[in-house]
């Protein structure tokens, strides 16, 4: 949120609600124009009861615009699907639709933020902004302002911003992601560098619009996958995926057996975990393609798992000049 600078227009601004806040509360805007701008919301800074706060306000008519765009996308996918194999993209569009609808639900975002405050209340290095409930609505979230800097915007000449410092912060954020999934079953699914800030040794988390909930069964499955990855047991990882992340009874191939699929998955795991040390979007697409070749579609539980991997990968990229990847992250945080 601190790093967003998406172009905006005056027609995006809800002037009436800004005026309502100024007229009815002890609030003064610091910015006459949006301080930051995302695809869904505009960000203002303000003083409320002598404290600095953030106002996150939906762009006008954004709900309608998003629903219209999704409708057009669904039509395009339907037409393309008649002529070409889209590798389960129709299911991905459904998930994309669900994700966007959650991101424009500001009441859900407030609830997500409060869950994170509860889960990480005793973590000495994590700061999560408190919500100003009396100022917030279905279209506006007001929260405390956290001082800090985006890690990618800091002055590279700053003597305190060393590779070791960036590595330490990155590992801390990866720990947050893993603990959120495995221990709390609730994960910030959009924890890229624009959605957290650093203040000395502390990390401030923002933008809880996209969060995922995991059932006990899903948590246990992910724990097993990570533990077997740590032990380089790629056959077991492959079997766990086939028998939990799709309907294996629909397996079909003219010449190959399910053991061939397991072997191909093993090779993918070895390549991406041992050689590349990551599972980025490209590697995830390869897994989707492989399952599709055997008439199998990965389910929503896997989509949630891959979003968690994507969050990890975005943070790991900060340490790309170091010998740190997914294996090191997992071995540091997963009990074997």
C-alpha positions as CSV (number, residue, x, y, z in Angstrom):
1,X,0.0,0.0,0.0
2,X,2.9,2.4,0.8
3,X,4.4,1.7,-2.6
4,X,1.3,1.9,-4.8
5,X,1.2,4.7,-7.4
6,X,-1.5,3.6,-9.9
7,X,-2.7,6.5,-12.1
8,X,-6.0,8.1,-10.8
9,X,-8.5,10.7,-11.9
10,X,-10.6,13.2,-10.1
11,X,-13.7,11.1,-10.9
12,X,-12.3,8.4,-8.7
13,X,-12.5,10.5,-5.6
14,X,-15.4,10.3,-3.2
15,X,-15.5,13.9,-2.2
16,X,-18.7,13.6,-0.3
17,X,-17.3,11.1,2.2
18,X,-14.1,13.1,2.7
19,X,-16.3,16.1,3.5
20,X,-18.3,14.0,5.9
21,X,-15.2,12.9,7.8
22,X,-14.0,16.5,8.1
23,X,-17.4,17.9,9.2
24,X,-18.3,15.2,11.7
25,X,-14.9,14.2,13.3
26,X,-11.9,15.9,14.7
27,X,-10.0,15.1,11.5
28,X,-7.8,17.2,9.2
29,X,-6.5,15.9,5.9
30,X,-2.7,16.2,5.4
31,X,-3.0,15.6,1.6
32,X,-5.3,17.6,-0.7
33,X,-4.8,14.9,-3.3
34,X,-4.4,11.1,-2.8
35,X,-1.0,10.3,-1.2
36,X,-0.9,6.9,-2.8
37,X,-3.2,5.1,-5.3
38,X,-3.9,1.4,-5.9
39,X,-6.1,-0.3,-8.5
40,X,-9.0,-0.4,-6.1
41,X,-8.5,2.4,-3.5
42,X,-7.0,5.8,-3.0
43,X,-4.9,6.5,0.1
44,X,-4.9,9.7,2.2
45,X,-3.0,10.8,5.3
46,X,-4.8,12.7,8.0
47,X,-4.7,13.9,11.6
48,X,-7.4,12.4,13.9
49,X,-7.5,13.3,17.6
50,X,-3.9,14.5,17.3
51,X,-2.8,11.2,15.8
52,X,-1.6,10.5,12.3
53,X,-3.9,8.0,10.4
54,X,-4.3,6.5,7.0
55,X,-7.6,6.7,5.0
56,X,-8.1,4.0,2.5
57,X,-11.0,4.9,0.2
58,X,-12.5,2.9,-2.6
59,X,-12.4,4.6,-6.0
60,X,-15.9,5.7,-7.0
61,X,-17.9,3.0,-8.9
62,X,-15.0,0.5,-8.6
63,X,-17.4,-2.3,-7.6
64,X,-19.4,-1.9,-10.8
65,X,-16.2,-1.6,-12.9
66,X,-14.7,-4.8,-11.5
67,X,-17.8,-6.8,-11.9
68,X,-18.1,-5.6,-15.5
69,X,-14.5,-6.5,-16.2
70,X,-15.0,-10.0,-14.8
71,X,-18.1,-10.5,-16.9
72,X,-16.1,-9.6,-20.1
73,X,-13.2,-11.9,-19.0
74,X,-15.6,-14.8,-18.5
75,X,-17.0,-14.3,-22.0
76,X,-13.5,-14.2,-23.5
77,X,-12.4,-17.4,-21.7
78,X,-15.6,-19.2,-22.7
79,X,-15.1,-18.3,-26.4
80,X,-11.4,-19.2,-26.3
81,X,-12.2,-22.5,-24.6
82,X,-14.2,-23.6,-27.6
83,X,-11.1,-23.5,-29.8
84,X,-8.1,-24.1,-27.5
85,X,-7.1,-26.0,-24.3
86,X,-6.9,-23.3,-21.6
87,X,-5.3,-25.6,-18.9
88,X,-8.0,-25.1,-16.3
89,X,-8.1,-21.3,-16.8
90,X,-11.9,-21.4,-16.5
91,X,-11.4,-22.5,-12.9
92,X,-8.7,-20.0,-12.4
93,X,-11.1,-17.2,-13.5
94,X,-13.6,-18.4,-10.9
95,X,-10.9,-18.1,-8.2
96,X,-9.8,-14.7,-9.6
97,X,-13.4,-13.5,-9.4
98,X,-13.6,-14.7,-5.8
99,X,-10.4,-12.9,-4.9
100,X,-11.4,-9.6,-6.5
101,X,-14.8,-9.7,-4.8
102,X,-13.0,-10.2,-1.4
103,X,-10.6,-7.3,-2.1
104,X,-13.5,-4.8,-2.6
105,X,-15.2,-6.0,0.6
106,X,-13.7,-3.6,3.1
107,X,-15.7,-5.0,6.0
108,X,-13.9,-8.4,5.3
109,X,-10.6,-6.5,5.2
110,X,-11.2,-5.0,8.6
111,X,-12.0,-8.4,10.0
112,X,-8.9,-9.9,8.4
113,X,-6.7,-7.1,9.9
114,X,-8.2,-7.7,13.4
115,X,-7.5,-11.5,13.1
116,X,-3.8,-10.7,12.3
117,X,-3.6,-8.4,15.3
118,X,-5.0,-11.2,17.5
119,X,-2.7,-13.9,16.0
120,X,0.5,-11.8,16.2
121,X,-0.2,-9.7,19.2
122,X,2.7,-11.1,21.2
123,X,5.2,-11.0,18.3
124,X,7.8,-8.4,19.3
125,X,8.9,-7.5,15.7
126,X,5.5,-7.2,14.0
127,X,3.3,-4.1,13.9
128,X,-0.2,-4.2,12.6
129,X,-2.3,-0.9,12.4
130,X,-5.3,-0.6,14.7
131,X,-8.6,0.2,12.9
132,X,-10.6,3.4,13.6
133,X,-14.0,1.7,13.6
134,X,-15.9,5.0,14.1
135,X,-14.5,6.4,10.9
136,X,-14.7,3.3,8.7
137,X,-17.5,2.1,6.4
138,X,-18.1,-0.4,3.6
139,X,-16.2,1.9,1.3
140,X,-13.6,3.4,3.6
141,X,-11.0,2.0,6.1
142,X,-9.3,4.4,8.5
143,X,-6.3,3.0,10.5
144,X,-3.3,4.2,12.5
145,X,-0.3,5.3,10.5
146,X,2.9,3.3,11.0
147,X,6.1,5.1,10.4
148,X,8.5,3.2,8.2
149,X,9.9,2.8,4.7
150,X,9.2,0.4,1.8
151,X,12.3,-1.9,1.6
152,X,12.6,-1.4,-2.2
153,X,12.4,2.5,-1.9
154,X,15.2,2.9,0.7
155,X,18.4,4.7,-0.2
156,X,20.8,2.1,-1.5
157,X,23.6,4.3,0.0
158,X,22.2,4.0,3.5
159,X,25.0,2.2,5.4
160,X,22.3,0.4,7.5
161,X,20.7,-1.2,4.5
162,X,23.1,-4.0,3.9
163,X,22.5,-7.4,2.2
164,X,22.5,-9.0,5.7
165,X,19.8,-6.5,6.8
166,X,17.6,-7.2,3.8
167,X,18.1,-11.0,4.3
168,X,17.1,-10.7,7.9
169,X,13.9,-8.8,7.1
170,X,13.0,-11.2,4.3
171,X,13.4,-14.3,6.4
172,X,11.2,-12.7,9.1
173,X,8.4,-12.0,6.6
174,X,8.7,-15.6,5.2
175,X,8.4,-16.8,8.8
176,X,5.2,-14.8,9.2
177,X,3.7,-16.3,6.0
178,X,4.6,-19.9,7.0
179,X,3.3,-19.5,10.6
180,X,0.1,-17.9,9.4
181,X,-0.6,-20.9,7.2
182,X,0.6,-23.8,9.4
183,X,-0.3,-22.6,12.9
184,X,-3.2,-20.2,12.4
185,X,-4.8,-21.4,9.2
186,X,-5.1,-17.8,8.0
187,X,-2.7,-16.2,5.7
188,X,-2.1,-12.7,4.1
189,X,-2.1,-13.8,0.5
190,X,-0.7,-10.6,-1.0
191,X,2.3,-10.0,1.2
192,X,4.7,-8.5,-1.4
193,X,7.1,-5.7,-0.7
194,X,4.5,-3.0,-1.3
195,X,2.4,-4.3,1.6
196,X,4.9,-4.2,4.4
197,X,7.2,-1.5,5.7
198,X,10.3,-1.6,8.0
199,X,11.1,0.5,11.0
200,X,14.5,-0.5,12.3
201,X,14.0,-4.1,13.2
202,X,10.2,-4.1,13.2
203,X,7.9,-5.0,10.3
204,X,4.6,-3.2,9.7
205,X,1.9,-5.2,7.7
206,X,-0.8,-3.6,5.7
207,X,-3.5,-4.3,3.1
208,X,-5.4,-7.3,4.4
209,X,-7.9,-7.4,1.5
210,X,-6.7,-10.7,0.2
211,X,-6.4,-13.3,2.9
212,X,-6.9,-17.1,2.8
213,X,-8.4,-19.4,5.4
214,X,-7.2,-23.0,5.6
215,X,-9.0,-25.9,7.2
216,X,-7.2,-28.2,9.7
217,X,-7.0,-30.8,6.9
218,X,-5.4,-28.3,4.5
219,X,-3.0,-27.2,7.2
220,X,-1.9,-30.7,7.9
221,X,-1.5,-31.4,4.2
222,X,0.7,-28.4,3.6
223,X,2.8,-29.3,6.7
224,X,3.3,-32.8,5.2
225,X,4.3,-31.3,1.8
226,X,6.8,-28.9,3.3
227,X,8.3,-31.6,5.6
228,X,8.7,-34.0,2.6
229,X,10.2,-31.2,0.5
230,X,12.7,-30.6,3.3
231,X,13.6,-34.3,3.3
232,X,13.8,-34.3,-0.5
233,X,11.1,-37.0,-0.6
234,X,9.6,-35.8,-3.9
235,X,7.8,-39.1,-4.5
236,X,5.8,-38.6,-1.3
237,X,5.1,-34.9,-2.3
238,X,3.8,-36.1,-5.7
239,X,1.5,-38.7,-4.2
240,X,0.2,-36.1,-1.6
241,X,-0.7,-33.8,-4.5
242,X,-2.3,-36.3,-6.7
243,X,-4.5,-37.8,-4.0
244,X,-5.4,-34.6,-2.3
245,X,-5.4,-31.7,-4.7
246,X,-7.5,-33.3,-7.5
247,X,-10.0,-36.0,-8.1
248,X,-7.6,-38.8,-9.0
249,X,-10.5,-41.0,-10.1
250,X,-10.7,-38.9,-13.3
251,X,-7.2,-39.8,-14.3
252,X,-6.9,-40.6,-18.0
253,X,-4.1,-41.0,-20.5
254,X,-3.9,-43.1,-23.6
255,X,-0.5,-44.6,-23.0
256,X,0.8,-43.5,-19.5
257,X,-0.1,-44.6,-16.0
258,X,-0.5,-42.7,-12.8
259,X,3.0,-43.9,-11.8
260,X,4.3,-41.9,-14.9
261,X,2.5,-38.8,-13.6
262,X,4.2,-39.4,-10.2
263,X,7.6,-39.7,-11.8
264,X,7.0,-36.5,-13.9
265,X,6.0,-34.6,-10.8
266,X,9.1,-35.9,-8.9
267,X,11.2,-34.5,-11.7
268,X,9.4,-31.1,-11.5
269,X,9.9,-31.0,-7.7
270,X,13.6,-31.9,-8.0
271,X,14.2,-29.2,-10.7
272,X,12.3,-26.4,-8.9
273,X,13.3,-27.2,-5.3
274,X,16.9,-28.4,-5.6
275,X,18.1,-26.6,-8.8
276,X,15.9,-23.4,-9.1
277,X,15.2,-23.2,-5.3
278,X,11.8,-21.7,-5.9
279,X,8.2,-22.2,-7.1
280,X,7.3,-19.0,-9.0
281,X,4.2,-18.5,-11.2
282,X,6.0,-20.1,-14.2
283,X,6.7,-23.3,-12.2
284,X,3.1,-23.4,-10.9
285,X,1.7,-23.2,-14.5
286,X,3.9,-26.2,-15.4
287,X,2.3,-28.2,-12.6
288,X,-1.2,-27.2,-13.9
289,X,-0.2,-28.2,-17.4
290,X,1.1,-31.6,-16.3
291,X,-2.1,-32.4,-14.4
292,X,-4.2,-31.3,-17.4
293,X,-2.3,-33.7,-19.6
294,X,-3.6,-36.5,-17.5
295,X,-7.2,-35.2,-17.5
296,X,-6.9,-33.9,-13.9
297,X,-7.9,-30.4,-12.6
298,X,-6.2,-29.0,-9.5
299,X,-8.8,-27.9,-6.9
300,X,-9.3,-24.8,-4.8
301,X,-7.2,-26.1,-2.0
302,X,-4.2,-26.2,-4.3
303,X,-5.0,-22.7,-5.6
304,X,-4.8,-21.4,-2.0
305,X,-1.5,-23.4,-1.5
306,X,0.0,-21.9,-4.7
307,X,-1.0,-18.3,-3.6
308,X,1.0,-19.0,-0.4
309,X,3.9,-20.2,-2.4
310,X,3.6,-17.0,-4.6
311,X,3.8,-14.8,-1.5
312,X,6.9,-16.7,-0.3
313,X,8.5,-16.4,-3.8
314,X,8.0,-12.6,-4.0
315,X,9.8,-12.2,-0.7
316,X,12.6,-14.6,-1.5
317,X,13.3,-12.5,-4.6
318,X,14.7,-9.8,-2.3
319,X,17.6,-12.2,-1.4
320,X,18.2,-13.2,-5.0
321,X,21.8,-12.1,-4.8
322,X,22.3,-14.4,-1.9
323,X,22.4,-18.2,-1.7
324,X,18.9,-18.3,-0.2
325,X,15.9,-20.0,-1.7
326,X,12.8,-22.0,-0.7
327,X,14.9,-24.9,0.7
328,X,16.7,-22.6,3.2
329,X,13.4,-20.9,4.1
330,X,11.6,-24.1,4.8
331,X,14.4,-25.8,6.7
332,X,14.7,-22.7,9.0
333,X,11.0,-22.7,9.8
334,X,9.6,-26.2,9.4
335,X,10.0,-28.9,12.1
336,X,11.3,-32.1,10.5
